[in-house]
Amino acid sequence: MRKLLPLLLSLLPLAQAQTGVGVSPPRALYPASPGSSLTGTVAVDHPGRSGTLQVEVLLQDVLLQPDGRPLYLDPGSHPRSLARWLSVTPLAFFLQPQGVQEVRYTLQVPPGVQPGTYWGVIFFESAPAGGRQGGEGIGIRVRARVGHVVYVEVGQVSRSGRIQGFRYQPPGGDAPAQVRLVFQNTGTGLLRLKGRVEVRDLQGRPVAQAEVPETASLPGATHEIPAPLAKALEPGRYLVLAVLDYGNPNLIAGEGRIEVR
């Protein structure tokens, strides 16, 4: 087995929790071939200055919901899950303040597996060792969870996608107004997307522009990608033009119309 250097990808906001452990790196991508094995490591740290943390390892799958939010599932819940290939050690440990634990995992890729991207999440769930919060009677143990996302690309993957449509989302709460792109990943590989959107009136005059932040798209997923606007659009009908870059010389372009009421 040989250790491969991880490539950081952005899929999920799995950063250090406010209370609990941190992980580094938060995500990794490995190339592999059918029947091969590989190893990886992730550093789990206790950033606090007091209290021992008890940490347990949990495996989960994740898919993208139509609105782009992650949906966490039991291991092995979809055909692209790598949970059955994965073994992790240690599965439980204690961390002293400012302490770091190296966690090692091994991936055994089955022979004959189809080319494409496979993925899963290694979660680290932490709580004060032996501690409970609450008054007399029933106590509540406060747990925090952060994750390390693992992607494995087996063989030659295809990368393609298309913009299926657009919709306007008005501002609400702390969220700005957005043009949301409906995107379909039509290939077998993970896509890392970024780009730009231009809004025009029906006479073709530019009204607004927006940047598409880096967003990951899983193979087979159809989901929305936000493009935040600097200000809300006035009621009316608009043309929308979008261009997405996924690291390929060929860009993904789309156009459509939205109506703001």
Sine and cosine of phi, psi and omega as CSV:
sin_phi,cos_phi,sin_psi,cos_psi,sin_omega,cos_omega
0.00,0.00,0.56,-0.83,0.06,-1.00
-0.73,-0.68,0.59,-0.81,-0.05,-1.00
-0.99,0.12,0.75,-0.66,0.00,-1.00
-0.96,-0.27,0.59,-0.81,-0.01,-1.00
-0.95,0.30,0.75,-0.66,-0.02,-1.00
-0.97,0.23,0.55,-0.84,0.12,-0.99
-0.94,-0.33,0.86,-0.51,-0.05,-1.00
-0.94,0.34,0.69,-0.73,0.05,-1.00
-0.75,-0.66,0.42,-0.91,0.03,-1.00
-0.95,-0.31,0.93,-0.37,0.15,-0.99
-0.83,-0.56,-0.79,0.61,-0.16,-0.99
-0.81,-0.59,0.54,-0.84,0.02,-1.00
-0.99,0.16,0.91,0.41,-0.07,-1.00
-0.99,-0.12,0.92,0.40,0.01,-1.00
-1.00,-0.06,-0.05,-1.00,-0.01,-1.00
-0.88,0.47,0.72,-0.69,0.01,-1.00
-0.95,0.30,0.36,-0.93,0.04,-1.00
-0.90,0.44,-0.63,0.77,0.07,-1.00
-0.77,-0.63,0.90,-0.44,-0.03,-1.00
0.66,-0.75,-0.37,-0.93,-0.09,-1.00
-1.00,-0.01,0.24,-0.97,0.17,-0.99
-0.89,-0.45,0.35,-0.94,0.03,-1.00
-0.78,-0.63,0.55,-0.84,0.03,-1.00
-0.52,-0.86,0.84,-0.54,-0.03,1.00
-0.98,0.18,0.31,-0.95,0.02,-1.00
-0.97,0.24,-0.31,0.95,-0.02,-1.00
-0.35,-0.94,0.42,-0.91,-0.04,-1.00
-0.50,-0.86,0.51,-0.86,0.03,-1.00
-0.83,-0.56,0.73,-0.69,-0.01,-1.00
-0.79,-0.61,0.71,-0.70,0.19,-0.98
-0.99,0.14,0.51,-0.86,-0.02,-1.00
-0.40,-0.92,0.24,-0.97,0.09,-1.00
-0.83,-0.55,0.40,-0.92,0.01,-1.00
-0.82,0.57,0.70,-0.72,0.01,-1.00
0.99,0.11,-0.02,1.00,-0.03,-1.00
-1.00,-0.02,0.22,-0.98,0.10,-1.00
-0.76,-0.65,0.44,-0.90,0.02,-1.00
-0.50,-0.87,0.30,-0.95,0.02,-1.00
-0.79,-0.61,0.44,-0.90,0.07,-1.00
-0.59,-0.81,0.28,-0.96,0.05,-1.00
-0.72,-0.70,0.46,-0.89,0.10,-1.00
-0.67,-0.74,0.69,-0.72,0.01,-1.00
-1.00,-0.06,0.81,-0.59,0.03,-1.00
-0.94,-0.35,0.83,-0.56,-0.10,-1.00
-0.82,-0.57,0.42,-0.91,0.08,-1.00
-0.97,-0.26,0.98,-0.22,-0.09,-1.00
-0.98,0.20,-0.19,0.98,-0.06,-1.00
-0.97,0.26,0.15,-0.99,-0.02,-1.00
-0.93,-0.37,0.09,1.00,0.03,-1.00
-0.43,-0.90,0.43,-0.90,0.10,-1.00
0.99,0.12,0.72,-0.69,0.08,-1.00
-1.00,0.07,0.65,-0.76,0.02,-1.00
-0.95,-0.31,0.68,-0.74,0.14,-0.99
-0.99,-0.15,0.80,-0.60,-0.12,-0.99
-0.86,-0.50,0.72,-0.69,0.07,-1.00
-0.83,-0.56,0.57,-0.82,-0.01,-1.00
-0.99,-0.11,0.73,-0.68,0.05,-1.00
-0.76,-0.65,0.64,-0.77,0.07,-1.00
-0.97,-0.24,0.67,-0.74,0.07,-1.00
-0.58,-0.81,0.34,-0.94,0.14,-0.99
-0.98,-0.21,0.29,-0.96,0.03,-1.00
-0.57,-0.82,0.65,-0.76,0.14,-0.99
-0.79,-0.61,0.21,-0.98,0.06,-1.00
-0.99,-0.15,0.77,-0.64,0.10,-0.99
-0.97,0.23,0.28,-0.96,-0.01,-1.00
-0.82,0.57,-0.52,0.85,0.01,-1.00
-1.00,0.10,0.06,1.00,0.05,-1.00
1.00,-0.07,-0.14,0.99,0.01,-1.00
-0.98,0.22,0.51,-0.86,0.02,-1.00
-0.96,0.29,0.56,-0.83,0.09,-1.00
-0.87,-0.49,0.91,-0.41,-0.05,-1.00
-1.00,0.02,0.69,-0.72,-0.11,-0.99
-0.74,-0.67,0.23,-0.97,0.09,-1.00
-0.91,0.42,0.46,-0.89,0.01,-1.00
-0.85,0.53,0.66,-0.75,0.01,-1.00
0.98,0.18,0.34,0.94,-0.10,-0.99
-0.99,0.13,-0.15,0.99,0.01,-1.00
-0.57,-0.82,0.30,-0.95,-0.12,-0.99
-0.90,0.43,-0.38,0.93,-0.03,-1.00
-0.99,-0.11,0.22,0.98,0.03,-1.00
-0.95,0.30,0.67,-0.74,0.11,-0.99
-0.96,-0.26,0.23,0.97,-0.07,-1.00
-0.85,0.53,-0.60,0.80,-0.03,-1.00
-0.96,0.29,-0.27,0.96,0.02,-1.00
-1.00,0.02,-0.20,0.98,-0.31,-0.95
-0.97,-0.25,0.74,-0.68,0.18,-0.98
-0.78,-0.62,0.64,-0.77,-0.12,-0.99
-0.79,-0.61,0.62,-0.79,0.10,-1.00
-0.54,-0.84,0.69,-0.72,-0.08,1.00
-0.98,0.19,0.32,-0.95,0.01,-1.00
-1.00,-0.03,-0.24,0.97,0.04,-1.00
-0.43,-0.90,0.57,-0.82,0.00,-1.00
-0.25,-0.97,0.19,-0.98,0.06,-1.00
-0.93,-0.36,0.55,-0.83,0.04,-1.00
-0.81,-0.58,0.81,-0.58,0.12,-0.99
-0.99,0.16,0.33,-0.94,0.03,-1.00
-0.80,0.60,0.71,-0.70,-0.03,-1.00
0.93,0.37,0.18,0.98,-0.01,-1.00
-0.99,0.12,0.35,-0.94,0.01,-1.00
-0.71,-0.70,0.71,-0.70,0.06,-1.00
-0.86,-0.51,0.80,-0.60,0.09,-1.00
-1.00,0.06,0.82,-0.57,0.02,-1.00
-0.94,-0.34,0.76,-0.65,-0.07,-1.00
-0.94,-0.35,0.64,-0.77,0.08,-1.00
-0.73,-0.68,0.50,-0.87,0.01,-1.00
-0.85,-0.53,0.68,-0.74,0.04,-1.00
-0.89,-0.46,0.83,-0.56,0.06,-1.00
-0.93,-0.36,0.97,-0.25,-0.05,-1.00
-0.98,0.20,0.82,-0.58,-0.02,-1.00
-0.90,0.43,0.55,-0.83,0.12,-0.99
-0.92,0.38,0.56,-0.83,0.05,-1.00
0.99,0.15,0.06,1.00,-0.01,-1.00
-0.93,0.37,0.58,-0.82,-0.04,-1.00
-0.94,0.33,0.54,-0.84,0.04,-1.00
-0.87,0.50,0.49,-0.87,0.05,-1.00
0.60,-0.80,0.02,-1.00,0.04,-1.00
-1.00,-0.02,0.72,-0.69,0.09,-1.00
-0.84,-0.54,0.49,-0.87,-0.10,-1.00
-0.44,-0.90,0.24,-0.97,0.07,-1.00
-0.16,-0.99,0.14,-0.99,-0.04,-1.00
-0.83,-0.56,0.77,-0.64,0.17,-0.99
-0.99,-0.13,0.94,-0.34,0.00,-1.00
-1.00,-0.09,0.58,-0.82,0.10,-1.00
-0.89,-0.45,0.94,-0.34,-0.03,-1.00
-0.98,-0.18,0.83,-0.55,-0.10,-1.00
-0.83,-0.55,0.47,-0.88,0.05,-1.00
-0.43,-0.90,0.43,-0.90,0.09,-1.00
-0.82,0.57,0.74,-0.67,-0.05,-1.00
-0.88,0.48,0.90,-0.43,0.02,-1.00
0.93,0.36,0.17,0.99,-0.10,-0.99
-0.98,-0.19,0.55,-0.83,0.11,-0.99
-0.72,-0.70,0.54,-0.84,0.05,-1.00
-0.92,-0.39,0.69,-0.72,0.01,-1.00
0.56,-0.83,0.11,-0.99,-0.01,-1.00
-1.00,0.05,-0.41,-0.91,0.00,-1.00
-0.94,0.35,0.46,-0.89,-0.01,-1.00
1.00,0.00,-0.80,-0.60,-0.08,-1.00
-0.97,0.25,0.81,-0.58,0.05,-1.00
-0.98,-0.21,0.29,-0.96,0.01,-1.00
-0.84,-0.54,0.83,-0.56,0.06,-1.00
-1.00,-0.02,0.86,-0.51,-0.06,-1.00
-0.99,0.10,0.84,-0.54,0.00,-1.00
-0.88,-0.48,0.59,-0.81,0.08,-1.00
-0.83,-0.55,0.54,-0.84,-0.08,-1.00
-0.72,-0.70,0.76,-0.65,0.13,-0.99
-0.75,-0.67,0.34,-0.94,-0.13,-0.99
-0.70,-0.71,0.35,-0.94,0.10,-1.00
-0.87,-0.49,0.91,-0.41,-0.04,-1.00
-1.00,0.03,0.76,-0.65,-0.02,-1.00
-0.91,-0.41,0.82,-0.58,0.11,-0.99
-0.90,-0.43,0.67,-0.75,0.11,-0.99
-0.80,-0.60,0.81,-0.59,0.04,-1.00
-0.97,-0.25,0.93,-0.37,-0.06,-1.00
-1.00,-0.10,0.83,-0.56,0.05,-1.00
0.90,0.44,-0.46,-0.89,-0.01,-1.00
-1.00,0.04,0.89,-0.46,0.02,-1.00
-0.99,-0.14,0.47,-0.88,0.09,-1.00
-0.97,-0.23,0.64,-0.77,-0.02,-1.00
-0.83,-0.55,0.90,-0.44,0.01,-1.00
-0.36,-0.93,0.33,-0.94,0.02,-1.00
-0.15,-0.99,0.13,-0.99,0.02,-1.00
-0.50,-0.87,0.48,-0.88,0.07,-1.00
-1.00,0.01,0.87,-0.48,-0.08,-1.00
-1.00,-0.03,-0.37,0.93,-0.03,-1.00
0.12,-0.99,-0.08,-1.00,-0.05,-1.00
-0.63,-0.78,0.43,-0.90,0.20,-0.98
-0.53,-0.85,0.43,-0.90,0.00,-1.00
-0.99,-0.16,0.72,-0.70,0.08,-1.00
-0.88,-0.48,0.90,-0.43,-0.01,-1.00
-0.92,0.38,0.29,-0.96,0.02,-1.00
-0.91,0.41,0.52,-0.86,0.02,-1.00
-0.33,-0.94,0.76,-0.65,-0.05,-1.00
0.89,0.46,-0.79,-0.61,0.05,-1.00
-1.00,-0.03,-0.02,1.00,-0.06,-1.00
-1.00,0.05,0.73,-0.69,0.04,-1.00
-0.97,0.23,0.16,-0.99,0.15,-0.99
-0.87,0.48,0.55,-0.84,-0.07,-1.00
-0.62,-0.79,0.55,-0.83,0.35,-0.94
-0.99,-0.13,0.81,-0.58,-0.04,-1.00
-0.94,-0.34,0.84,-0.55,-0.01,-1.00
-1.00,0.02,0.74,-0.67,0.12,-0.99
-1.00,-0.04,0.92,-0.39,-0.13,-0.99
-0.89,-0.46,0.65,-0.76,0.07,-1.00
-0.88,-0.47,0.83,-0.56,0.11,-0.99
-1.00,0.09,0.94,-0.33,-0.09,-1.00
-0.99,-0.15,0.04,1.00,-0.01,-1.00
-0.98,-0.19,-0.22,-0.98,0.02,-1.00
-0.96,-0.29,0.02,1.00,-0.06,-1.00
-0.89,-0.46,0.39,-0.92,0.11,-0.99
-0.89,0.45,0.67,-0.74,0.08,-1.00
-0.92,-0.40,0.67,-0.75,0.11,-0.99
-0.92,-0.39,0.96,-0.29,-0.20,-0.98
-0.97,-0.25,0.58,-0.81,0.23,-0.97
-0.44,-0.90,0.31,-0.95,-0.03,-1.00
0.11,-0.99,-0.46,-0.89,-0.06,-1.00
-0.54,-0.84,0.38,-0.93,-0.01,-1.00
-0.74,-0.68,0.66,-0.76,0.09,-1.00
-0.83,-0.56,0.73,-0.69,0.04,-1.00
-0.95,-0.31,0.75,-0.66,0.00,-1.00
-0.78,-0.62,0.41,-0.91,0.13,-0.99
-0.98,0.21,0.08,-1.00,-0.09,-1.00
-0.93,0.36,-0.18,0.98,0.10,-0.99
-1.00,-0.03,0.02,1.00,0.04,-1.00
1.00,0.02,0.10,0.99,0.00,-1.00
-0.99,0.13,0.72,-0.69,-0.01,-1.00
-0.88,0.47,0.70,-0.72,0.01,-1.00
-0.91,-0.42,-0.66,0.75,-0.05,-1.00
-0.38,-0.93,0.40,-0.92,0.10,-1.00
-0.77,-0.64,0.44,-0.90,0.00,-1.00
-0.51,-0.86,0.53,-0.84,0.09,-1.00
-1.00,-0.10,0.64,-0.77,0.12,-0.99
-1.00,-0.04,0.92,-0.39,-0.01,-1.00
-0.92,0.39,0.36,-0.93,0.00,-1.00
-0.83,0.55,0.81,-0.58,-0.07,-1.00
-0.68,-0.74,0.67,-0.75,0.06,-1.00
-1.00,-0.07,0.62,-0.79,0.04,-1.00
-0.82,-0.57,0.83,-0.56,-0.05,-1.00
-1.00,0.09,0.53,-0.85,0.00,-1.00
-0.82,0.57,0.73,-0.68,0.04,-1.00
1.00,0.10,-0.10,0.99,-0.07,-1.00
-0.99,0.10,0.56,-0.83,0.21,-0.98
-0.85,-0.53,0.88,-0.48,-0.15,-0.99
-0.44,-0.90,0.25,-0.97,0.01,-1.00
-1.00,0.02,0.55,-0.83,0.07,-1.00
-0.84,-0.54,0.82,-0.57,-0.05,-1.00
-0.99,0.14,0.57,-0.82,0.16,-0.99
-0.78,-0.63,1.00,-0.07,-0.08,-1.00
-0.91,0.42,0.66,-0.75,0.03,-1.00
-0.98,-0.19,0.47,-0.88,0.01,-1.00
-0.93,0.37,-0.50,0.87,0.05,-1.00
-0.48,-0.88,0.31,-0.95,-0.03,-1.00
-0.93,0.37,0.48,-0.88,0.06,-1.00
-1.00,0.09,0.55,-0.83,0.10,-0.99
-0.95,0.32,0.44,-0.90,0.05,-1.00
-0.82,0.57,0.64,-0.77,-0.01,-1.00
0.49,-0.87,-0.11,-0.99,0.03,-1.00
-0.93,-0.36,0.60,-0.80,-0.11,-0.99
-0.66,-0.76,0.44,-0.90,0.19,-0.98
-1.00,-0.05,0.60,-0.80,0.03,-1.00
-0.80,-0.60,0.77,-0.64,0.08,-1.00
-0.87,-0.49,0.70,-0.71,-0.03,-1.00
-0.68,-0.73,0.60,-0.80,0.08,-1.00
-0.73,-0.68,0.79,-0.62,-0.01,-1.00
-0.88,-0.47,0.67,-0.74,0.03,-1.00
-0.94,-0.35,0.77,-0.64,0.04,-1.00
-0.81,-0.59,0.46,0.89,0.04,-1.00
0.99,0.12,0.20,0.98,0.02,-1.00
-0.92,-0.39,0.54,-0.84,0.03,-1.00
-0.83,0.55,-0.49,0.87,0.03,-1.00
-1.00,0.04,0.82,-0.58,0.03,-1.00
-1.00,0.02,0.34,-0.94,0.06,-1.00
-0.97,-0.24,0.87,-0.50,-0.04,-1.00
-0.87,-0.49,0.45,-0.90,0.05,-1.00
-0.37,-0.93,0.40,-0.91,0.07,-1.00
-0.59,-0.81,0.42,-0.91,-0.02,-1.00
-0.15,-0.99,-0.22,-0.98,-0.01,-1.00
-0.78,-0.62,0.52,-0.86,0.12,-0.99
-0.77,-0.64,0.40,-0.92,0.09,-1.00
-0.83,-0.56,0.77,-0.64,0.01,-1.00
-0.95,-0.30,0.84,-0.54,-0.03,-1.00
-0.98,-0.18,0.00,0.00,0.00,0.00
